[in-house]
Structures are given as C-alpha cells and as structure tokens.
C-alpha cells in the first residue's frame, strides 16, 4: 500500500511539473478543466447522485471551464468567483460545521459544487498564467501544511481538533502546520525581499496563518461531506490516494484567496 502511494505520488508530481513547465499553455488549460470535471463527478458522489447525473455534471463542468477559457471570460469572472468562494469559506462553512448541514440533492447541491470547484479552477489557471512557479509555490504551501500536520499530530497529538468530523486531526497537528507554513513562507520571502522591514513580515505572517487555517477548513469540509455520504475517499481514481477531491480539498479553500490577492495587487 505504501509503495503504491509513493509511486502514485511521484507520478502525479512528475506529471504536474510537466504540465507547468514543459507542455504548451493549452495542455495546462485542458488539464485544469479535467481536474474540475473529475472533482465535479466526485461532488456528485457526495450528493449520492445517480451515475448518469454525475456524468452529466462532470461534462457540463468541463464544457463550461473550456468555454470560459477559450472566450476569455474567465479573466473577468476571476475576482467575482474568488470573492464568492472566500465568502463561502469564511462566512458559510463555519455555520455548516455547527449545524452539520447536508448537501441538498437538488440543483442547489450542484450549484454549491460549482461554488467550490469553479473558483479553484479559475485560480489554477490565473496563477499558472501569471507565473507557473507562483502556482507551484501556492500549492506547495498546502502540501507543507498537510505534511506538518500529519507528522506533528502523530508525534504530539493529544487534543482532537474536530472529533465528530475528522477524528484523526489534532490541535497539535494544526499548530505544527502553522509553524511549518510560517517557516516555508518566510524562507521564500527572504529570497524575494532580502531587506524587507518587520511590518512586511508581520503582514506576511497574518496571510500565511490565514491560508493555513483555510487549508484546514477545506480539509475538514471534505471530511464532513465524505462522512455524511458514508465514503472513505472521494473516489478511487488515484491508487493509494483516493480521488481528485482528496488531493485538492485544501486547495479549494486557499487558491481563490491567493489568486484574488495577486489580481488585486495588479489592478
């Protein structure tokens, strides 16, 4: 099992790096749209939708993503999609946790899926087109948080973070994630701003902490959806790693904030 996980992870990483730095732009656009489509198919699983409905939802998601890309409408929609996503994660999801809401098995459930998936897709595309290294750094921030949370939780975890949603997550793991992301973020910043003042780093620390918290929220949200749907993984598309949503759950809550920040900085 461990060997399968490692081989799959290396294969995915190599493929992703190839998409970012080797293949032409249209390949990345296609891959990001496919990721959105597969995530939509898995979202239908969270809703316990029929196979036919899940397939139609995935096809519509792919077609919508490609249409918005080819027409150029994705650029104008980016701030609106990302702002809506941030509002969802910051204002709605805490109440979702408190009330233990279930995904509606209606059109509203599919629209909620787009509220999570489409901002993630448009953020992937926008950050990639701005700078492939920027996208990789933003996604790596979440990977650093996940890895640190896992190992710190295993080594020091005593207090459950959200036992009714994800029993394996601990507060100590969350603290480890914050610490690791701060180290990661400051290391990158020192290369970019070698003579920056304390105020800039205080602001950066606040952003890094916010992104780490959002990454944990995204992870917990998918855990709740899987628990409610009685699923162990979002799917079995990725051997040893579950499904696409299992790999992008934390990215869905963090990438829109990163993309909106850089859009705002350049407008």
C-alpha positions in Angstrom: 0.0 0.0 0.0 2.8 2.4 0.9 4.7 1.6 -2.3 1.5 2.2 -4.3 1.0 5.6 -2.6 4.6 6.6 -3.2 4.6 5.6 -6.9 1.3 7.3 -7.5 2.5 10.5 -5.7 5.7 10.6 -7.7 3.8 10.0 -11.0 1.3 12.8 -10.2 4.1 15.2 -9.2 6.1 14.5 -12.3 3.0 14.9 -14.5 2.1 18.1 -12.8 5.6 19.6 -13.2 5.5 18.6 -16.8 2.2 20.4 -17.3 3.5 23.6 -15.6 6.9 23.8 -17.2 7.2 21.5 -20.3 4.0 21.4 -22.2 2.3 24.3 -24.0 -0.4 26.5 -22.4 -3.3 24.7 -23.9 -2.3 21.5 -22.2 -2.4 23.1 -18.8 -5.8 24.6 -19.6 -7.1 21.2 -20.6 -5.7 19.5 -17.5 -7.2 22.1 -15.2 -10.6 21.7 -16.8 -10.3 17.9 -16.5 -9.4 18.3 -12.8 -12.6 20.4 -12.4 -14.7 17.9 -14.2 -13.4 14.9 -12.2 -13.9 16.9 -9.0 -17.5 17.6 -10.1 -18.0 13.9 -10.7 -16.9 13.2 -7.2 -19.0 16.0 -5.8 -22.0 14.1 -7.3 -20.8 11.2 -5.1 -21.0 13.4 -2.0 -24.6 14.1 -3.1 -25.3 10.4 -3.6 -26.5 11.3 -7.1 -27.1 8.7 -9.8 -24.2 7.8 -12.1 -25.9 9.4 -15.1 -26.4 12.7 -13.2 -22.8 12.7 -12.1 -21.5 12.1 -15.6 -23.7 14.9 -17.0 -22.5 17.3 -14.2 -18.8 16.4 -15.0 -19.3 17.0 -18.7 -21.1 20.3 -18.1 -18.3 21.4 -15.8 -15.6 20.6 -18.3 -17.5 22.3 -21.1 -18.1 25.4 -19.0 -14.5 25.7 -18.0 -13.2 25.3 -21.5 -15.8 27.8 -22.9 -14.8 30.4 -20.3 -11.2 29.9 -21.1 -11.5 30.0 -24.9 -13.8 33.0 -24.8 -11.5 34.9 -22.3 -14.5 35.4 -19.9 -12.6 33.6 -17.2 -10.4 36.7 -16.6 -13.3 39.0 -15.9 -15.0 36.4 -13.7 -12.0 35.7 -11.6 -12.5 38.3 -8.9 -16.2 37.5 -8.6 -15.7 33.8 -8.4 -12.9 34.1 -6.0 -14.7 36.6 -3.8 -17.8 34.4 -3.7 -15.6 31.4 -2.8 -13.9 33.3 0.1 -17.2 34.4 1.4 -18.4 30.8 1.3 -15.4 29.5 3.2 -15.3 32.3 5.8 -18.9 33.1 6.4 -20.9 30.0 5.4 -18.7 26.9 6.2 -18.4 27.7 10.0 -22.2 27.6 10.2 -22.2 24.4 8.1 -19.9 22.8 10.6 -22.0 24.0 13.5 -25.3 22.9 12.0 -23.9 19.8 10.3 -25.8 20.7 7.1 -26.0 18.0 4.4 -25.6 18.7 0.7 -29.1 19.1 -0.9 -29.9 16.5 -3.5 -31.3 19.2 -5.8 -30.0 21.8 -8.3 -28.8 23.8 -5.2 -26.3 21.0 -4.4 -24.8 21.1 -7.9 -24.6 24.9 -7.7 -22.8 24.6 -4.4 -20.3 22.3 -6.1 -19.6 24.9 -8.7 -19.1 27.5 -6.0 -16.3 25.3 -4.7 -14.9 23.9 -7.9 -15.0 26.7 -10.4 -13.1 29.3 -8.3 -10.4 26.6 -7.7 -10.2 26.0 -11.5 -10.1 29.7 -12.4 -7.4 30.2 -9.7 -5.3 27.4 -11.0 -5.4 28.9 -14.5 -4.9 32.5 -13.4 -1.9 31.7 -11.2 -0.4 29.5 -13.8 -0.6 32.2 -16.5 0.9 34.7 -14.1 3.8 32.5 -13.2 4.0 28.7 -13.1 6.4 29.0 -10.1 3.8 31.1 -8.3 1.2 28.4 -8.7 3.6 25.7 -7.6 4.6 27.8 -4.5 1.0 28.4 -3.6 0.1 24.7 -3.9 3.2 23.7 -2.0 2.1 25.8 0.9 -0.9 23.5 1.4 1.3 20.4 0.9 3.7 21.7 3.6 0.7 22.3 6.0 -0.7 18.8 5.3 2.7 17.1 5.9 3.5 19.0 9.0 0.0 18.5 10.4 0.3 14.7 9.9 3.7 14.3 11.5 3.1 16.7 14.3 -0.2 15.1 15.0 1.4 11.7 15.1 4.2 12.8 17.3 2.5 15.2 19.7 -1.3 14.9 19.1 -3.3 14.7 22.3 -6.2 17.1 21.7 -8.7 16.4 19.0 -9.4 19.3 16.6 -12.8 18.2 15.3 -13.5 14.7 16.5 -17.0 14.5 15.2 -15.8 15.4 11.7 -12.3 14.0 11.4 -11.2 12.1 14.5 -7.6 11.8 13.3 -6.9 15.6 13.2 -5.4 17.2 16.3 -4.8 20.7 17.6 -1.1 19.9 17.9 -1.1 19.0 14.2 -2.8 22.3 13.3 -0.1 24.2 15.3 2.6 22.3 13.5 1.0 23.2 10.2 1.0 26.9 11.1 4.7 26.7 12.2 5.8 24.9 9.1 3.9 27.2 6.8 5.5 30.3 8.5 8.9 28.8 8.1 8.2 28.0 4.4 6.7 31.4 3.7 9.5 33.4 5.4 12.1 31.3 3.6 10.6 32.3 0.2 10.1 35.9 1.3 13.7 36.3 2.4 14.8 35.4 -1.1 12.3 37.8 -2.6 12.7 40.7 -0.1 16.1 40.3 1.5 16.0 43.8 3.1 12.2 44.0 3.9 11.2 45.6 7.2 9.4 44.0 10.1 6.0 45.4 9.1 6.0 43.5 5.8 6.8 40.2 7.6 4.1 40.8 10.1 1.6 41.2 7.3 3.0 38.1 5.6 2.7 36.1 8.8 -1.0 37.1 9.0 -1.6 36.0 5.5 0.2 32.7 6.0 -1.7 31.9 9.1 -5.0 32.7 7.4 -4.1 30.4 4.4 -3.2 27.6 6.8 -6.4 28.0 8.7 -8.3 28.0 5.4 -6.5 24.9 4.2 -7.6 23.1 7.4 -11.1 24.3 6.9 -11.2 22.9 3.3 -9.8 19.6 4.5 -12.4 19.3 7.3 -15.2 20.3 4.9 -14.5 17.5 2.6 -14.2 15.1 5.6 -17.6 16.1 6.7 -19.1 15.6 3.2 -17.5 12.1 3.0 -18.7 11.2 6.5 -22.3 12.3 5.6 -22.1 10.3 2.3 -20.6 7.3 4.1 -17.5 7.4 1.9 -13.9 6.7 2.9 -12.4 8.5 -0.2 -14.0 10.9 -2.7 -13.4 8.1 -5.3 -10.7 5.5 -6.2 -9.4 7.4 -9.3 -5.9 7.7 -7.8 -4.5 4.4 -6.5 -3.5 4.7 -2.8 -4.6 8.3 -2.7 -8.4 8.2 -3.1 -9.8 10.7 -5.5 -9.1 14.1 -7.0 -11.1 15.9 -4.3 -8.9 14.1 -1.7 -5.9 15.8 -3.3 -7.4 19.3 -3.8 -9.7 19.7 -0.8 -7.4 22.2 0.9 -6.6 23.9 -2.4 -10.2 24.7 -2.9 -10.2 26.9 0.1 -6.8 28.5 -0.3 -6.1 29.1 -4.0 -9.0 31.6 -4.5 -7.6 33.8 -1.8 -4.1 33.7 -3.4 -5.4 34.4 -6.8 -7.6 37.2 -5.6 -4.7 38.8 -3.8 -2.5 38.8 -6.9 -5.3 40.1 -9.1 -5.9 42.9 -6.6 -2.2 43.7 -6.5 -2.0 44.2 -10.3 -5.2 46.1 -10.9 
